Amino acid sequence: MRWAVAGYGDVVRRRVLPALRALGEEPVYVWGRDAGRAARTAAEEGVPAGGDDPGRLTAADAVYVATPVAGHVPVALHAVRAGCHVLVEKPLAGALGGGGALAEAAAAAGLCAGVAYYRRLGPAARQLREALTAGAPARVRLTFCAPFDPAPDDPKHWRTDPAVAGGGVLADAGSHRLDLLLSVLGPPVRVGARFGLRFPAGAERRAHVTLGWASGTSAECRFAWAGGSERDRIEVASGGRFLTLDPLDAGLAPEPHAPLIADFTAAVREGRAPACPVADAVLVDDVMTTACWAARFRNA
């Protein structure tokens, strides 16, 4: 397929474009609001053209949307309405919302629309499914901690502004891990949260989220952008059986965007849903939005 890429950041350069080429796909255009930067990225990465022309963005068969989060739904909606399949970086919209409109538009047009929750394709997803569908209620403890404190001139600084990033550590790192749980357990019936330590722009650096399901299964999730040792771990206790995934990404493909895009292109050919359909990603957004409201209420 012919692909356009919306965005010119690190994910595009290090992961998306190399994955497209490795799979024999054809990247034809790099789009961005900064036409000069998009053109430079295209030239440096060997893509035929780049700029801010929305017509050229949607002249491809598929669009990979890797803008800052606030642009995900608007750009993807534009692409779908022009008849393009879309694969969107995570989170779909975070606490900004609006993803439901994209799911409806893609379904109405008969187009493939997915979100880059690539951990669904790794061994952790299979192991969690086996542990969480054994029949007995489960207790889940999920812990993520990694340093992240970008300077104002750092290209990643936008992630500290919830109006652009859709949240803080919960939307950025937590979304991947919540998706793993929700893909197995479905919508929770209870969501609680408290946030702590914020960047000057308002994004939370710590988030403690509790989830409960009608089955009796519960999850305690702690996400932090903080110094010290890095942690990425899930523990499950169910019916006297225990599962620990530490680190969570053990066995994940070294370049996880390659299997993600391979699955998406296969889904287009076969007329099926991709690994993570947009509707599933909307559920992740909904849970994060509820958590944000719960944290505000707690702090009121």
BELVENDA-V340989 format. One line per field, one symbol per residue. psi: psi as a letter, one per 20 degrees, with the letter a starting at -180 (. if undefined). Layout:
psi = ???
//
This chain:
psi = qppqpoqkagggghggghggghjjrnpippqrhnhghgggggghjkphqqbkohghgjirhqpookrqhhigggghgggghjjqqpppqqrgibjhaihhhgggggghikqpprqlmiihjrhhgghgghhikihqqqpppppppqpomqrhjpijhhiiohihijachghfhhgghhhgghhgiapqippqqqqqoqrhiipqippoppqqqhiiqqpoppppnraaqqqnqpppppkjqqppooqhjpiqphnihghghggghhhghikrqrgnqhhhhhggggghgggghhhghhi.
//
